[in-house]
């Protein structure tokens, strides 16, 4: 008898939004100019729990509607006339009036809880933030804010002492390093700041007091600090990188070399499309131009930068561009996977059994795990990890094993090498930074210059530069 699969439970943060399928229907009464709303228990039932009427000219706050619906087990589907930014219904004329009447009486304002604020922010983040940022905020809310004991605390009663208590819980867990602890606290602070801008948090003093909190110090008891990527890049030798890439697929090798030469971020390499490379030579200088579909600094600079490609890299990239549509990946993850499977089949020593052939045919018709066309940050990192493991299997006698390294380190290596050869201005332009200070967080060029000076410095007359054998 087959083993039954258990369905995984709904995550805690999402559970509050998935257990209320009821809807809020709306209609305009043209005779008396009112907005008529009725709350229905489910889609198939005609039974309505409550009916209520609002003046059509008034902007009806969701904070007035939600409490009653929540208390009676309903959740409103607010529809197209709902403005998420201001949390109000907009009237047909676009005017916001006084507080709406609930069945003819003024409805009292509600003191919202931390739970209400956190879930409202997650709904906004899911719509407006990237998937990565949304998942990060969701992790913080689910693992640190909800279990803190302040989940049902009114937001206006939240104090900096509560924030310090949450920070202490994160620190005491021993699972988060110093930088991430301070980052999590800053993100929780940003949730309250957003709540103040949309009216969920009414006290501006709370925002000011939370802003005054100082970050956790490295001297704090029980915190640990990870080695910075800049320090890891300084310790990683070029020989280790070259030996790793010798055992990588040609596509992965080209990706890593391309990233190190231009100092790209991971996503600027993995998400590179054929149509984003202009090979028309429209400017008449013999250069190609790579313009990403989006860029991290686009919201500050207002534009997406273009990266010129010289003759050397034109020859390297040409085979990866030939015969592909504009939307195809320049560096295909699917191609790497297919080549890996073909190599595995070619090196197979035993015969393929009939049952396995049958399974292969069934999987080809209905594949469960479809390999994506583009690399992700994880698949790119795993490809480098496999190359390191393969390179360490072929070490020469007495040769030190290659340490583990991430592709992101190549951006730091580019910053250091470029600053050492061409100066800080060139390194800043290559990495796309707006200030030299940000580039210094990536580059170890100053140390490289000082080391070079120390090695080239002539011995002064007051120092004996000879060893015991008399050799200078």
WOMO-V751968 format. One line per field, one symbol per residue. ss: DSSP state (~ for helix, > for strand, _ for the rest). A space follows every 50 residues. Layout:
BEGIN
ss=???
END
This chain:
BEGIN
ss=___________~~~~~~~____>>>>>>>____>>>>>>>_______>>> >>>>>_____>~~~~~~~~~~__________>>____>>___________ >>__>>______>~~~~~~~~~~~~~~~__~~~~~~~~~~~~~~~~~~__ ___>~~~__~~~~~~~~~~~~~~____~~~~~~~~~~~~~~~~~~~~~__ ___~~~~~~~~_________________~~~~~~~__~~~~~~~~____~ ~~~~~~~~~~~~___~~~~~__>~~~>>_________>>>>______~~~ ~____>>>>_~~~~~~~~~~~_______>__>~~~~~~~~~~~~~~____ ___~~~~~~~~~~~~________>__~~~~~~~~~~~~~~~~________ ________~~~~~~~~~~~~~~_~~~~~~~~____~~~~~____~~~~~~ ~~~~~~________________
END
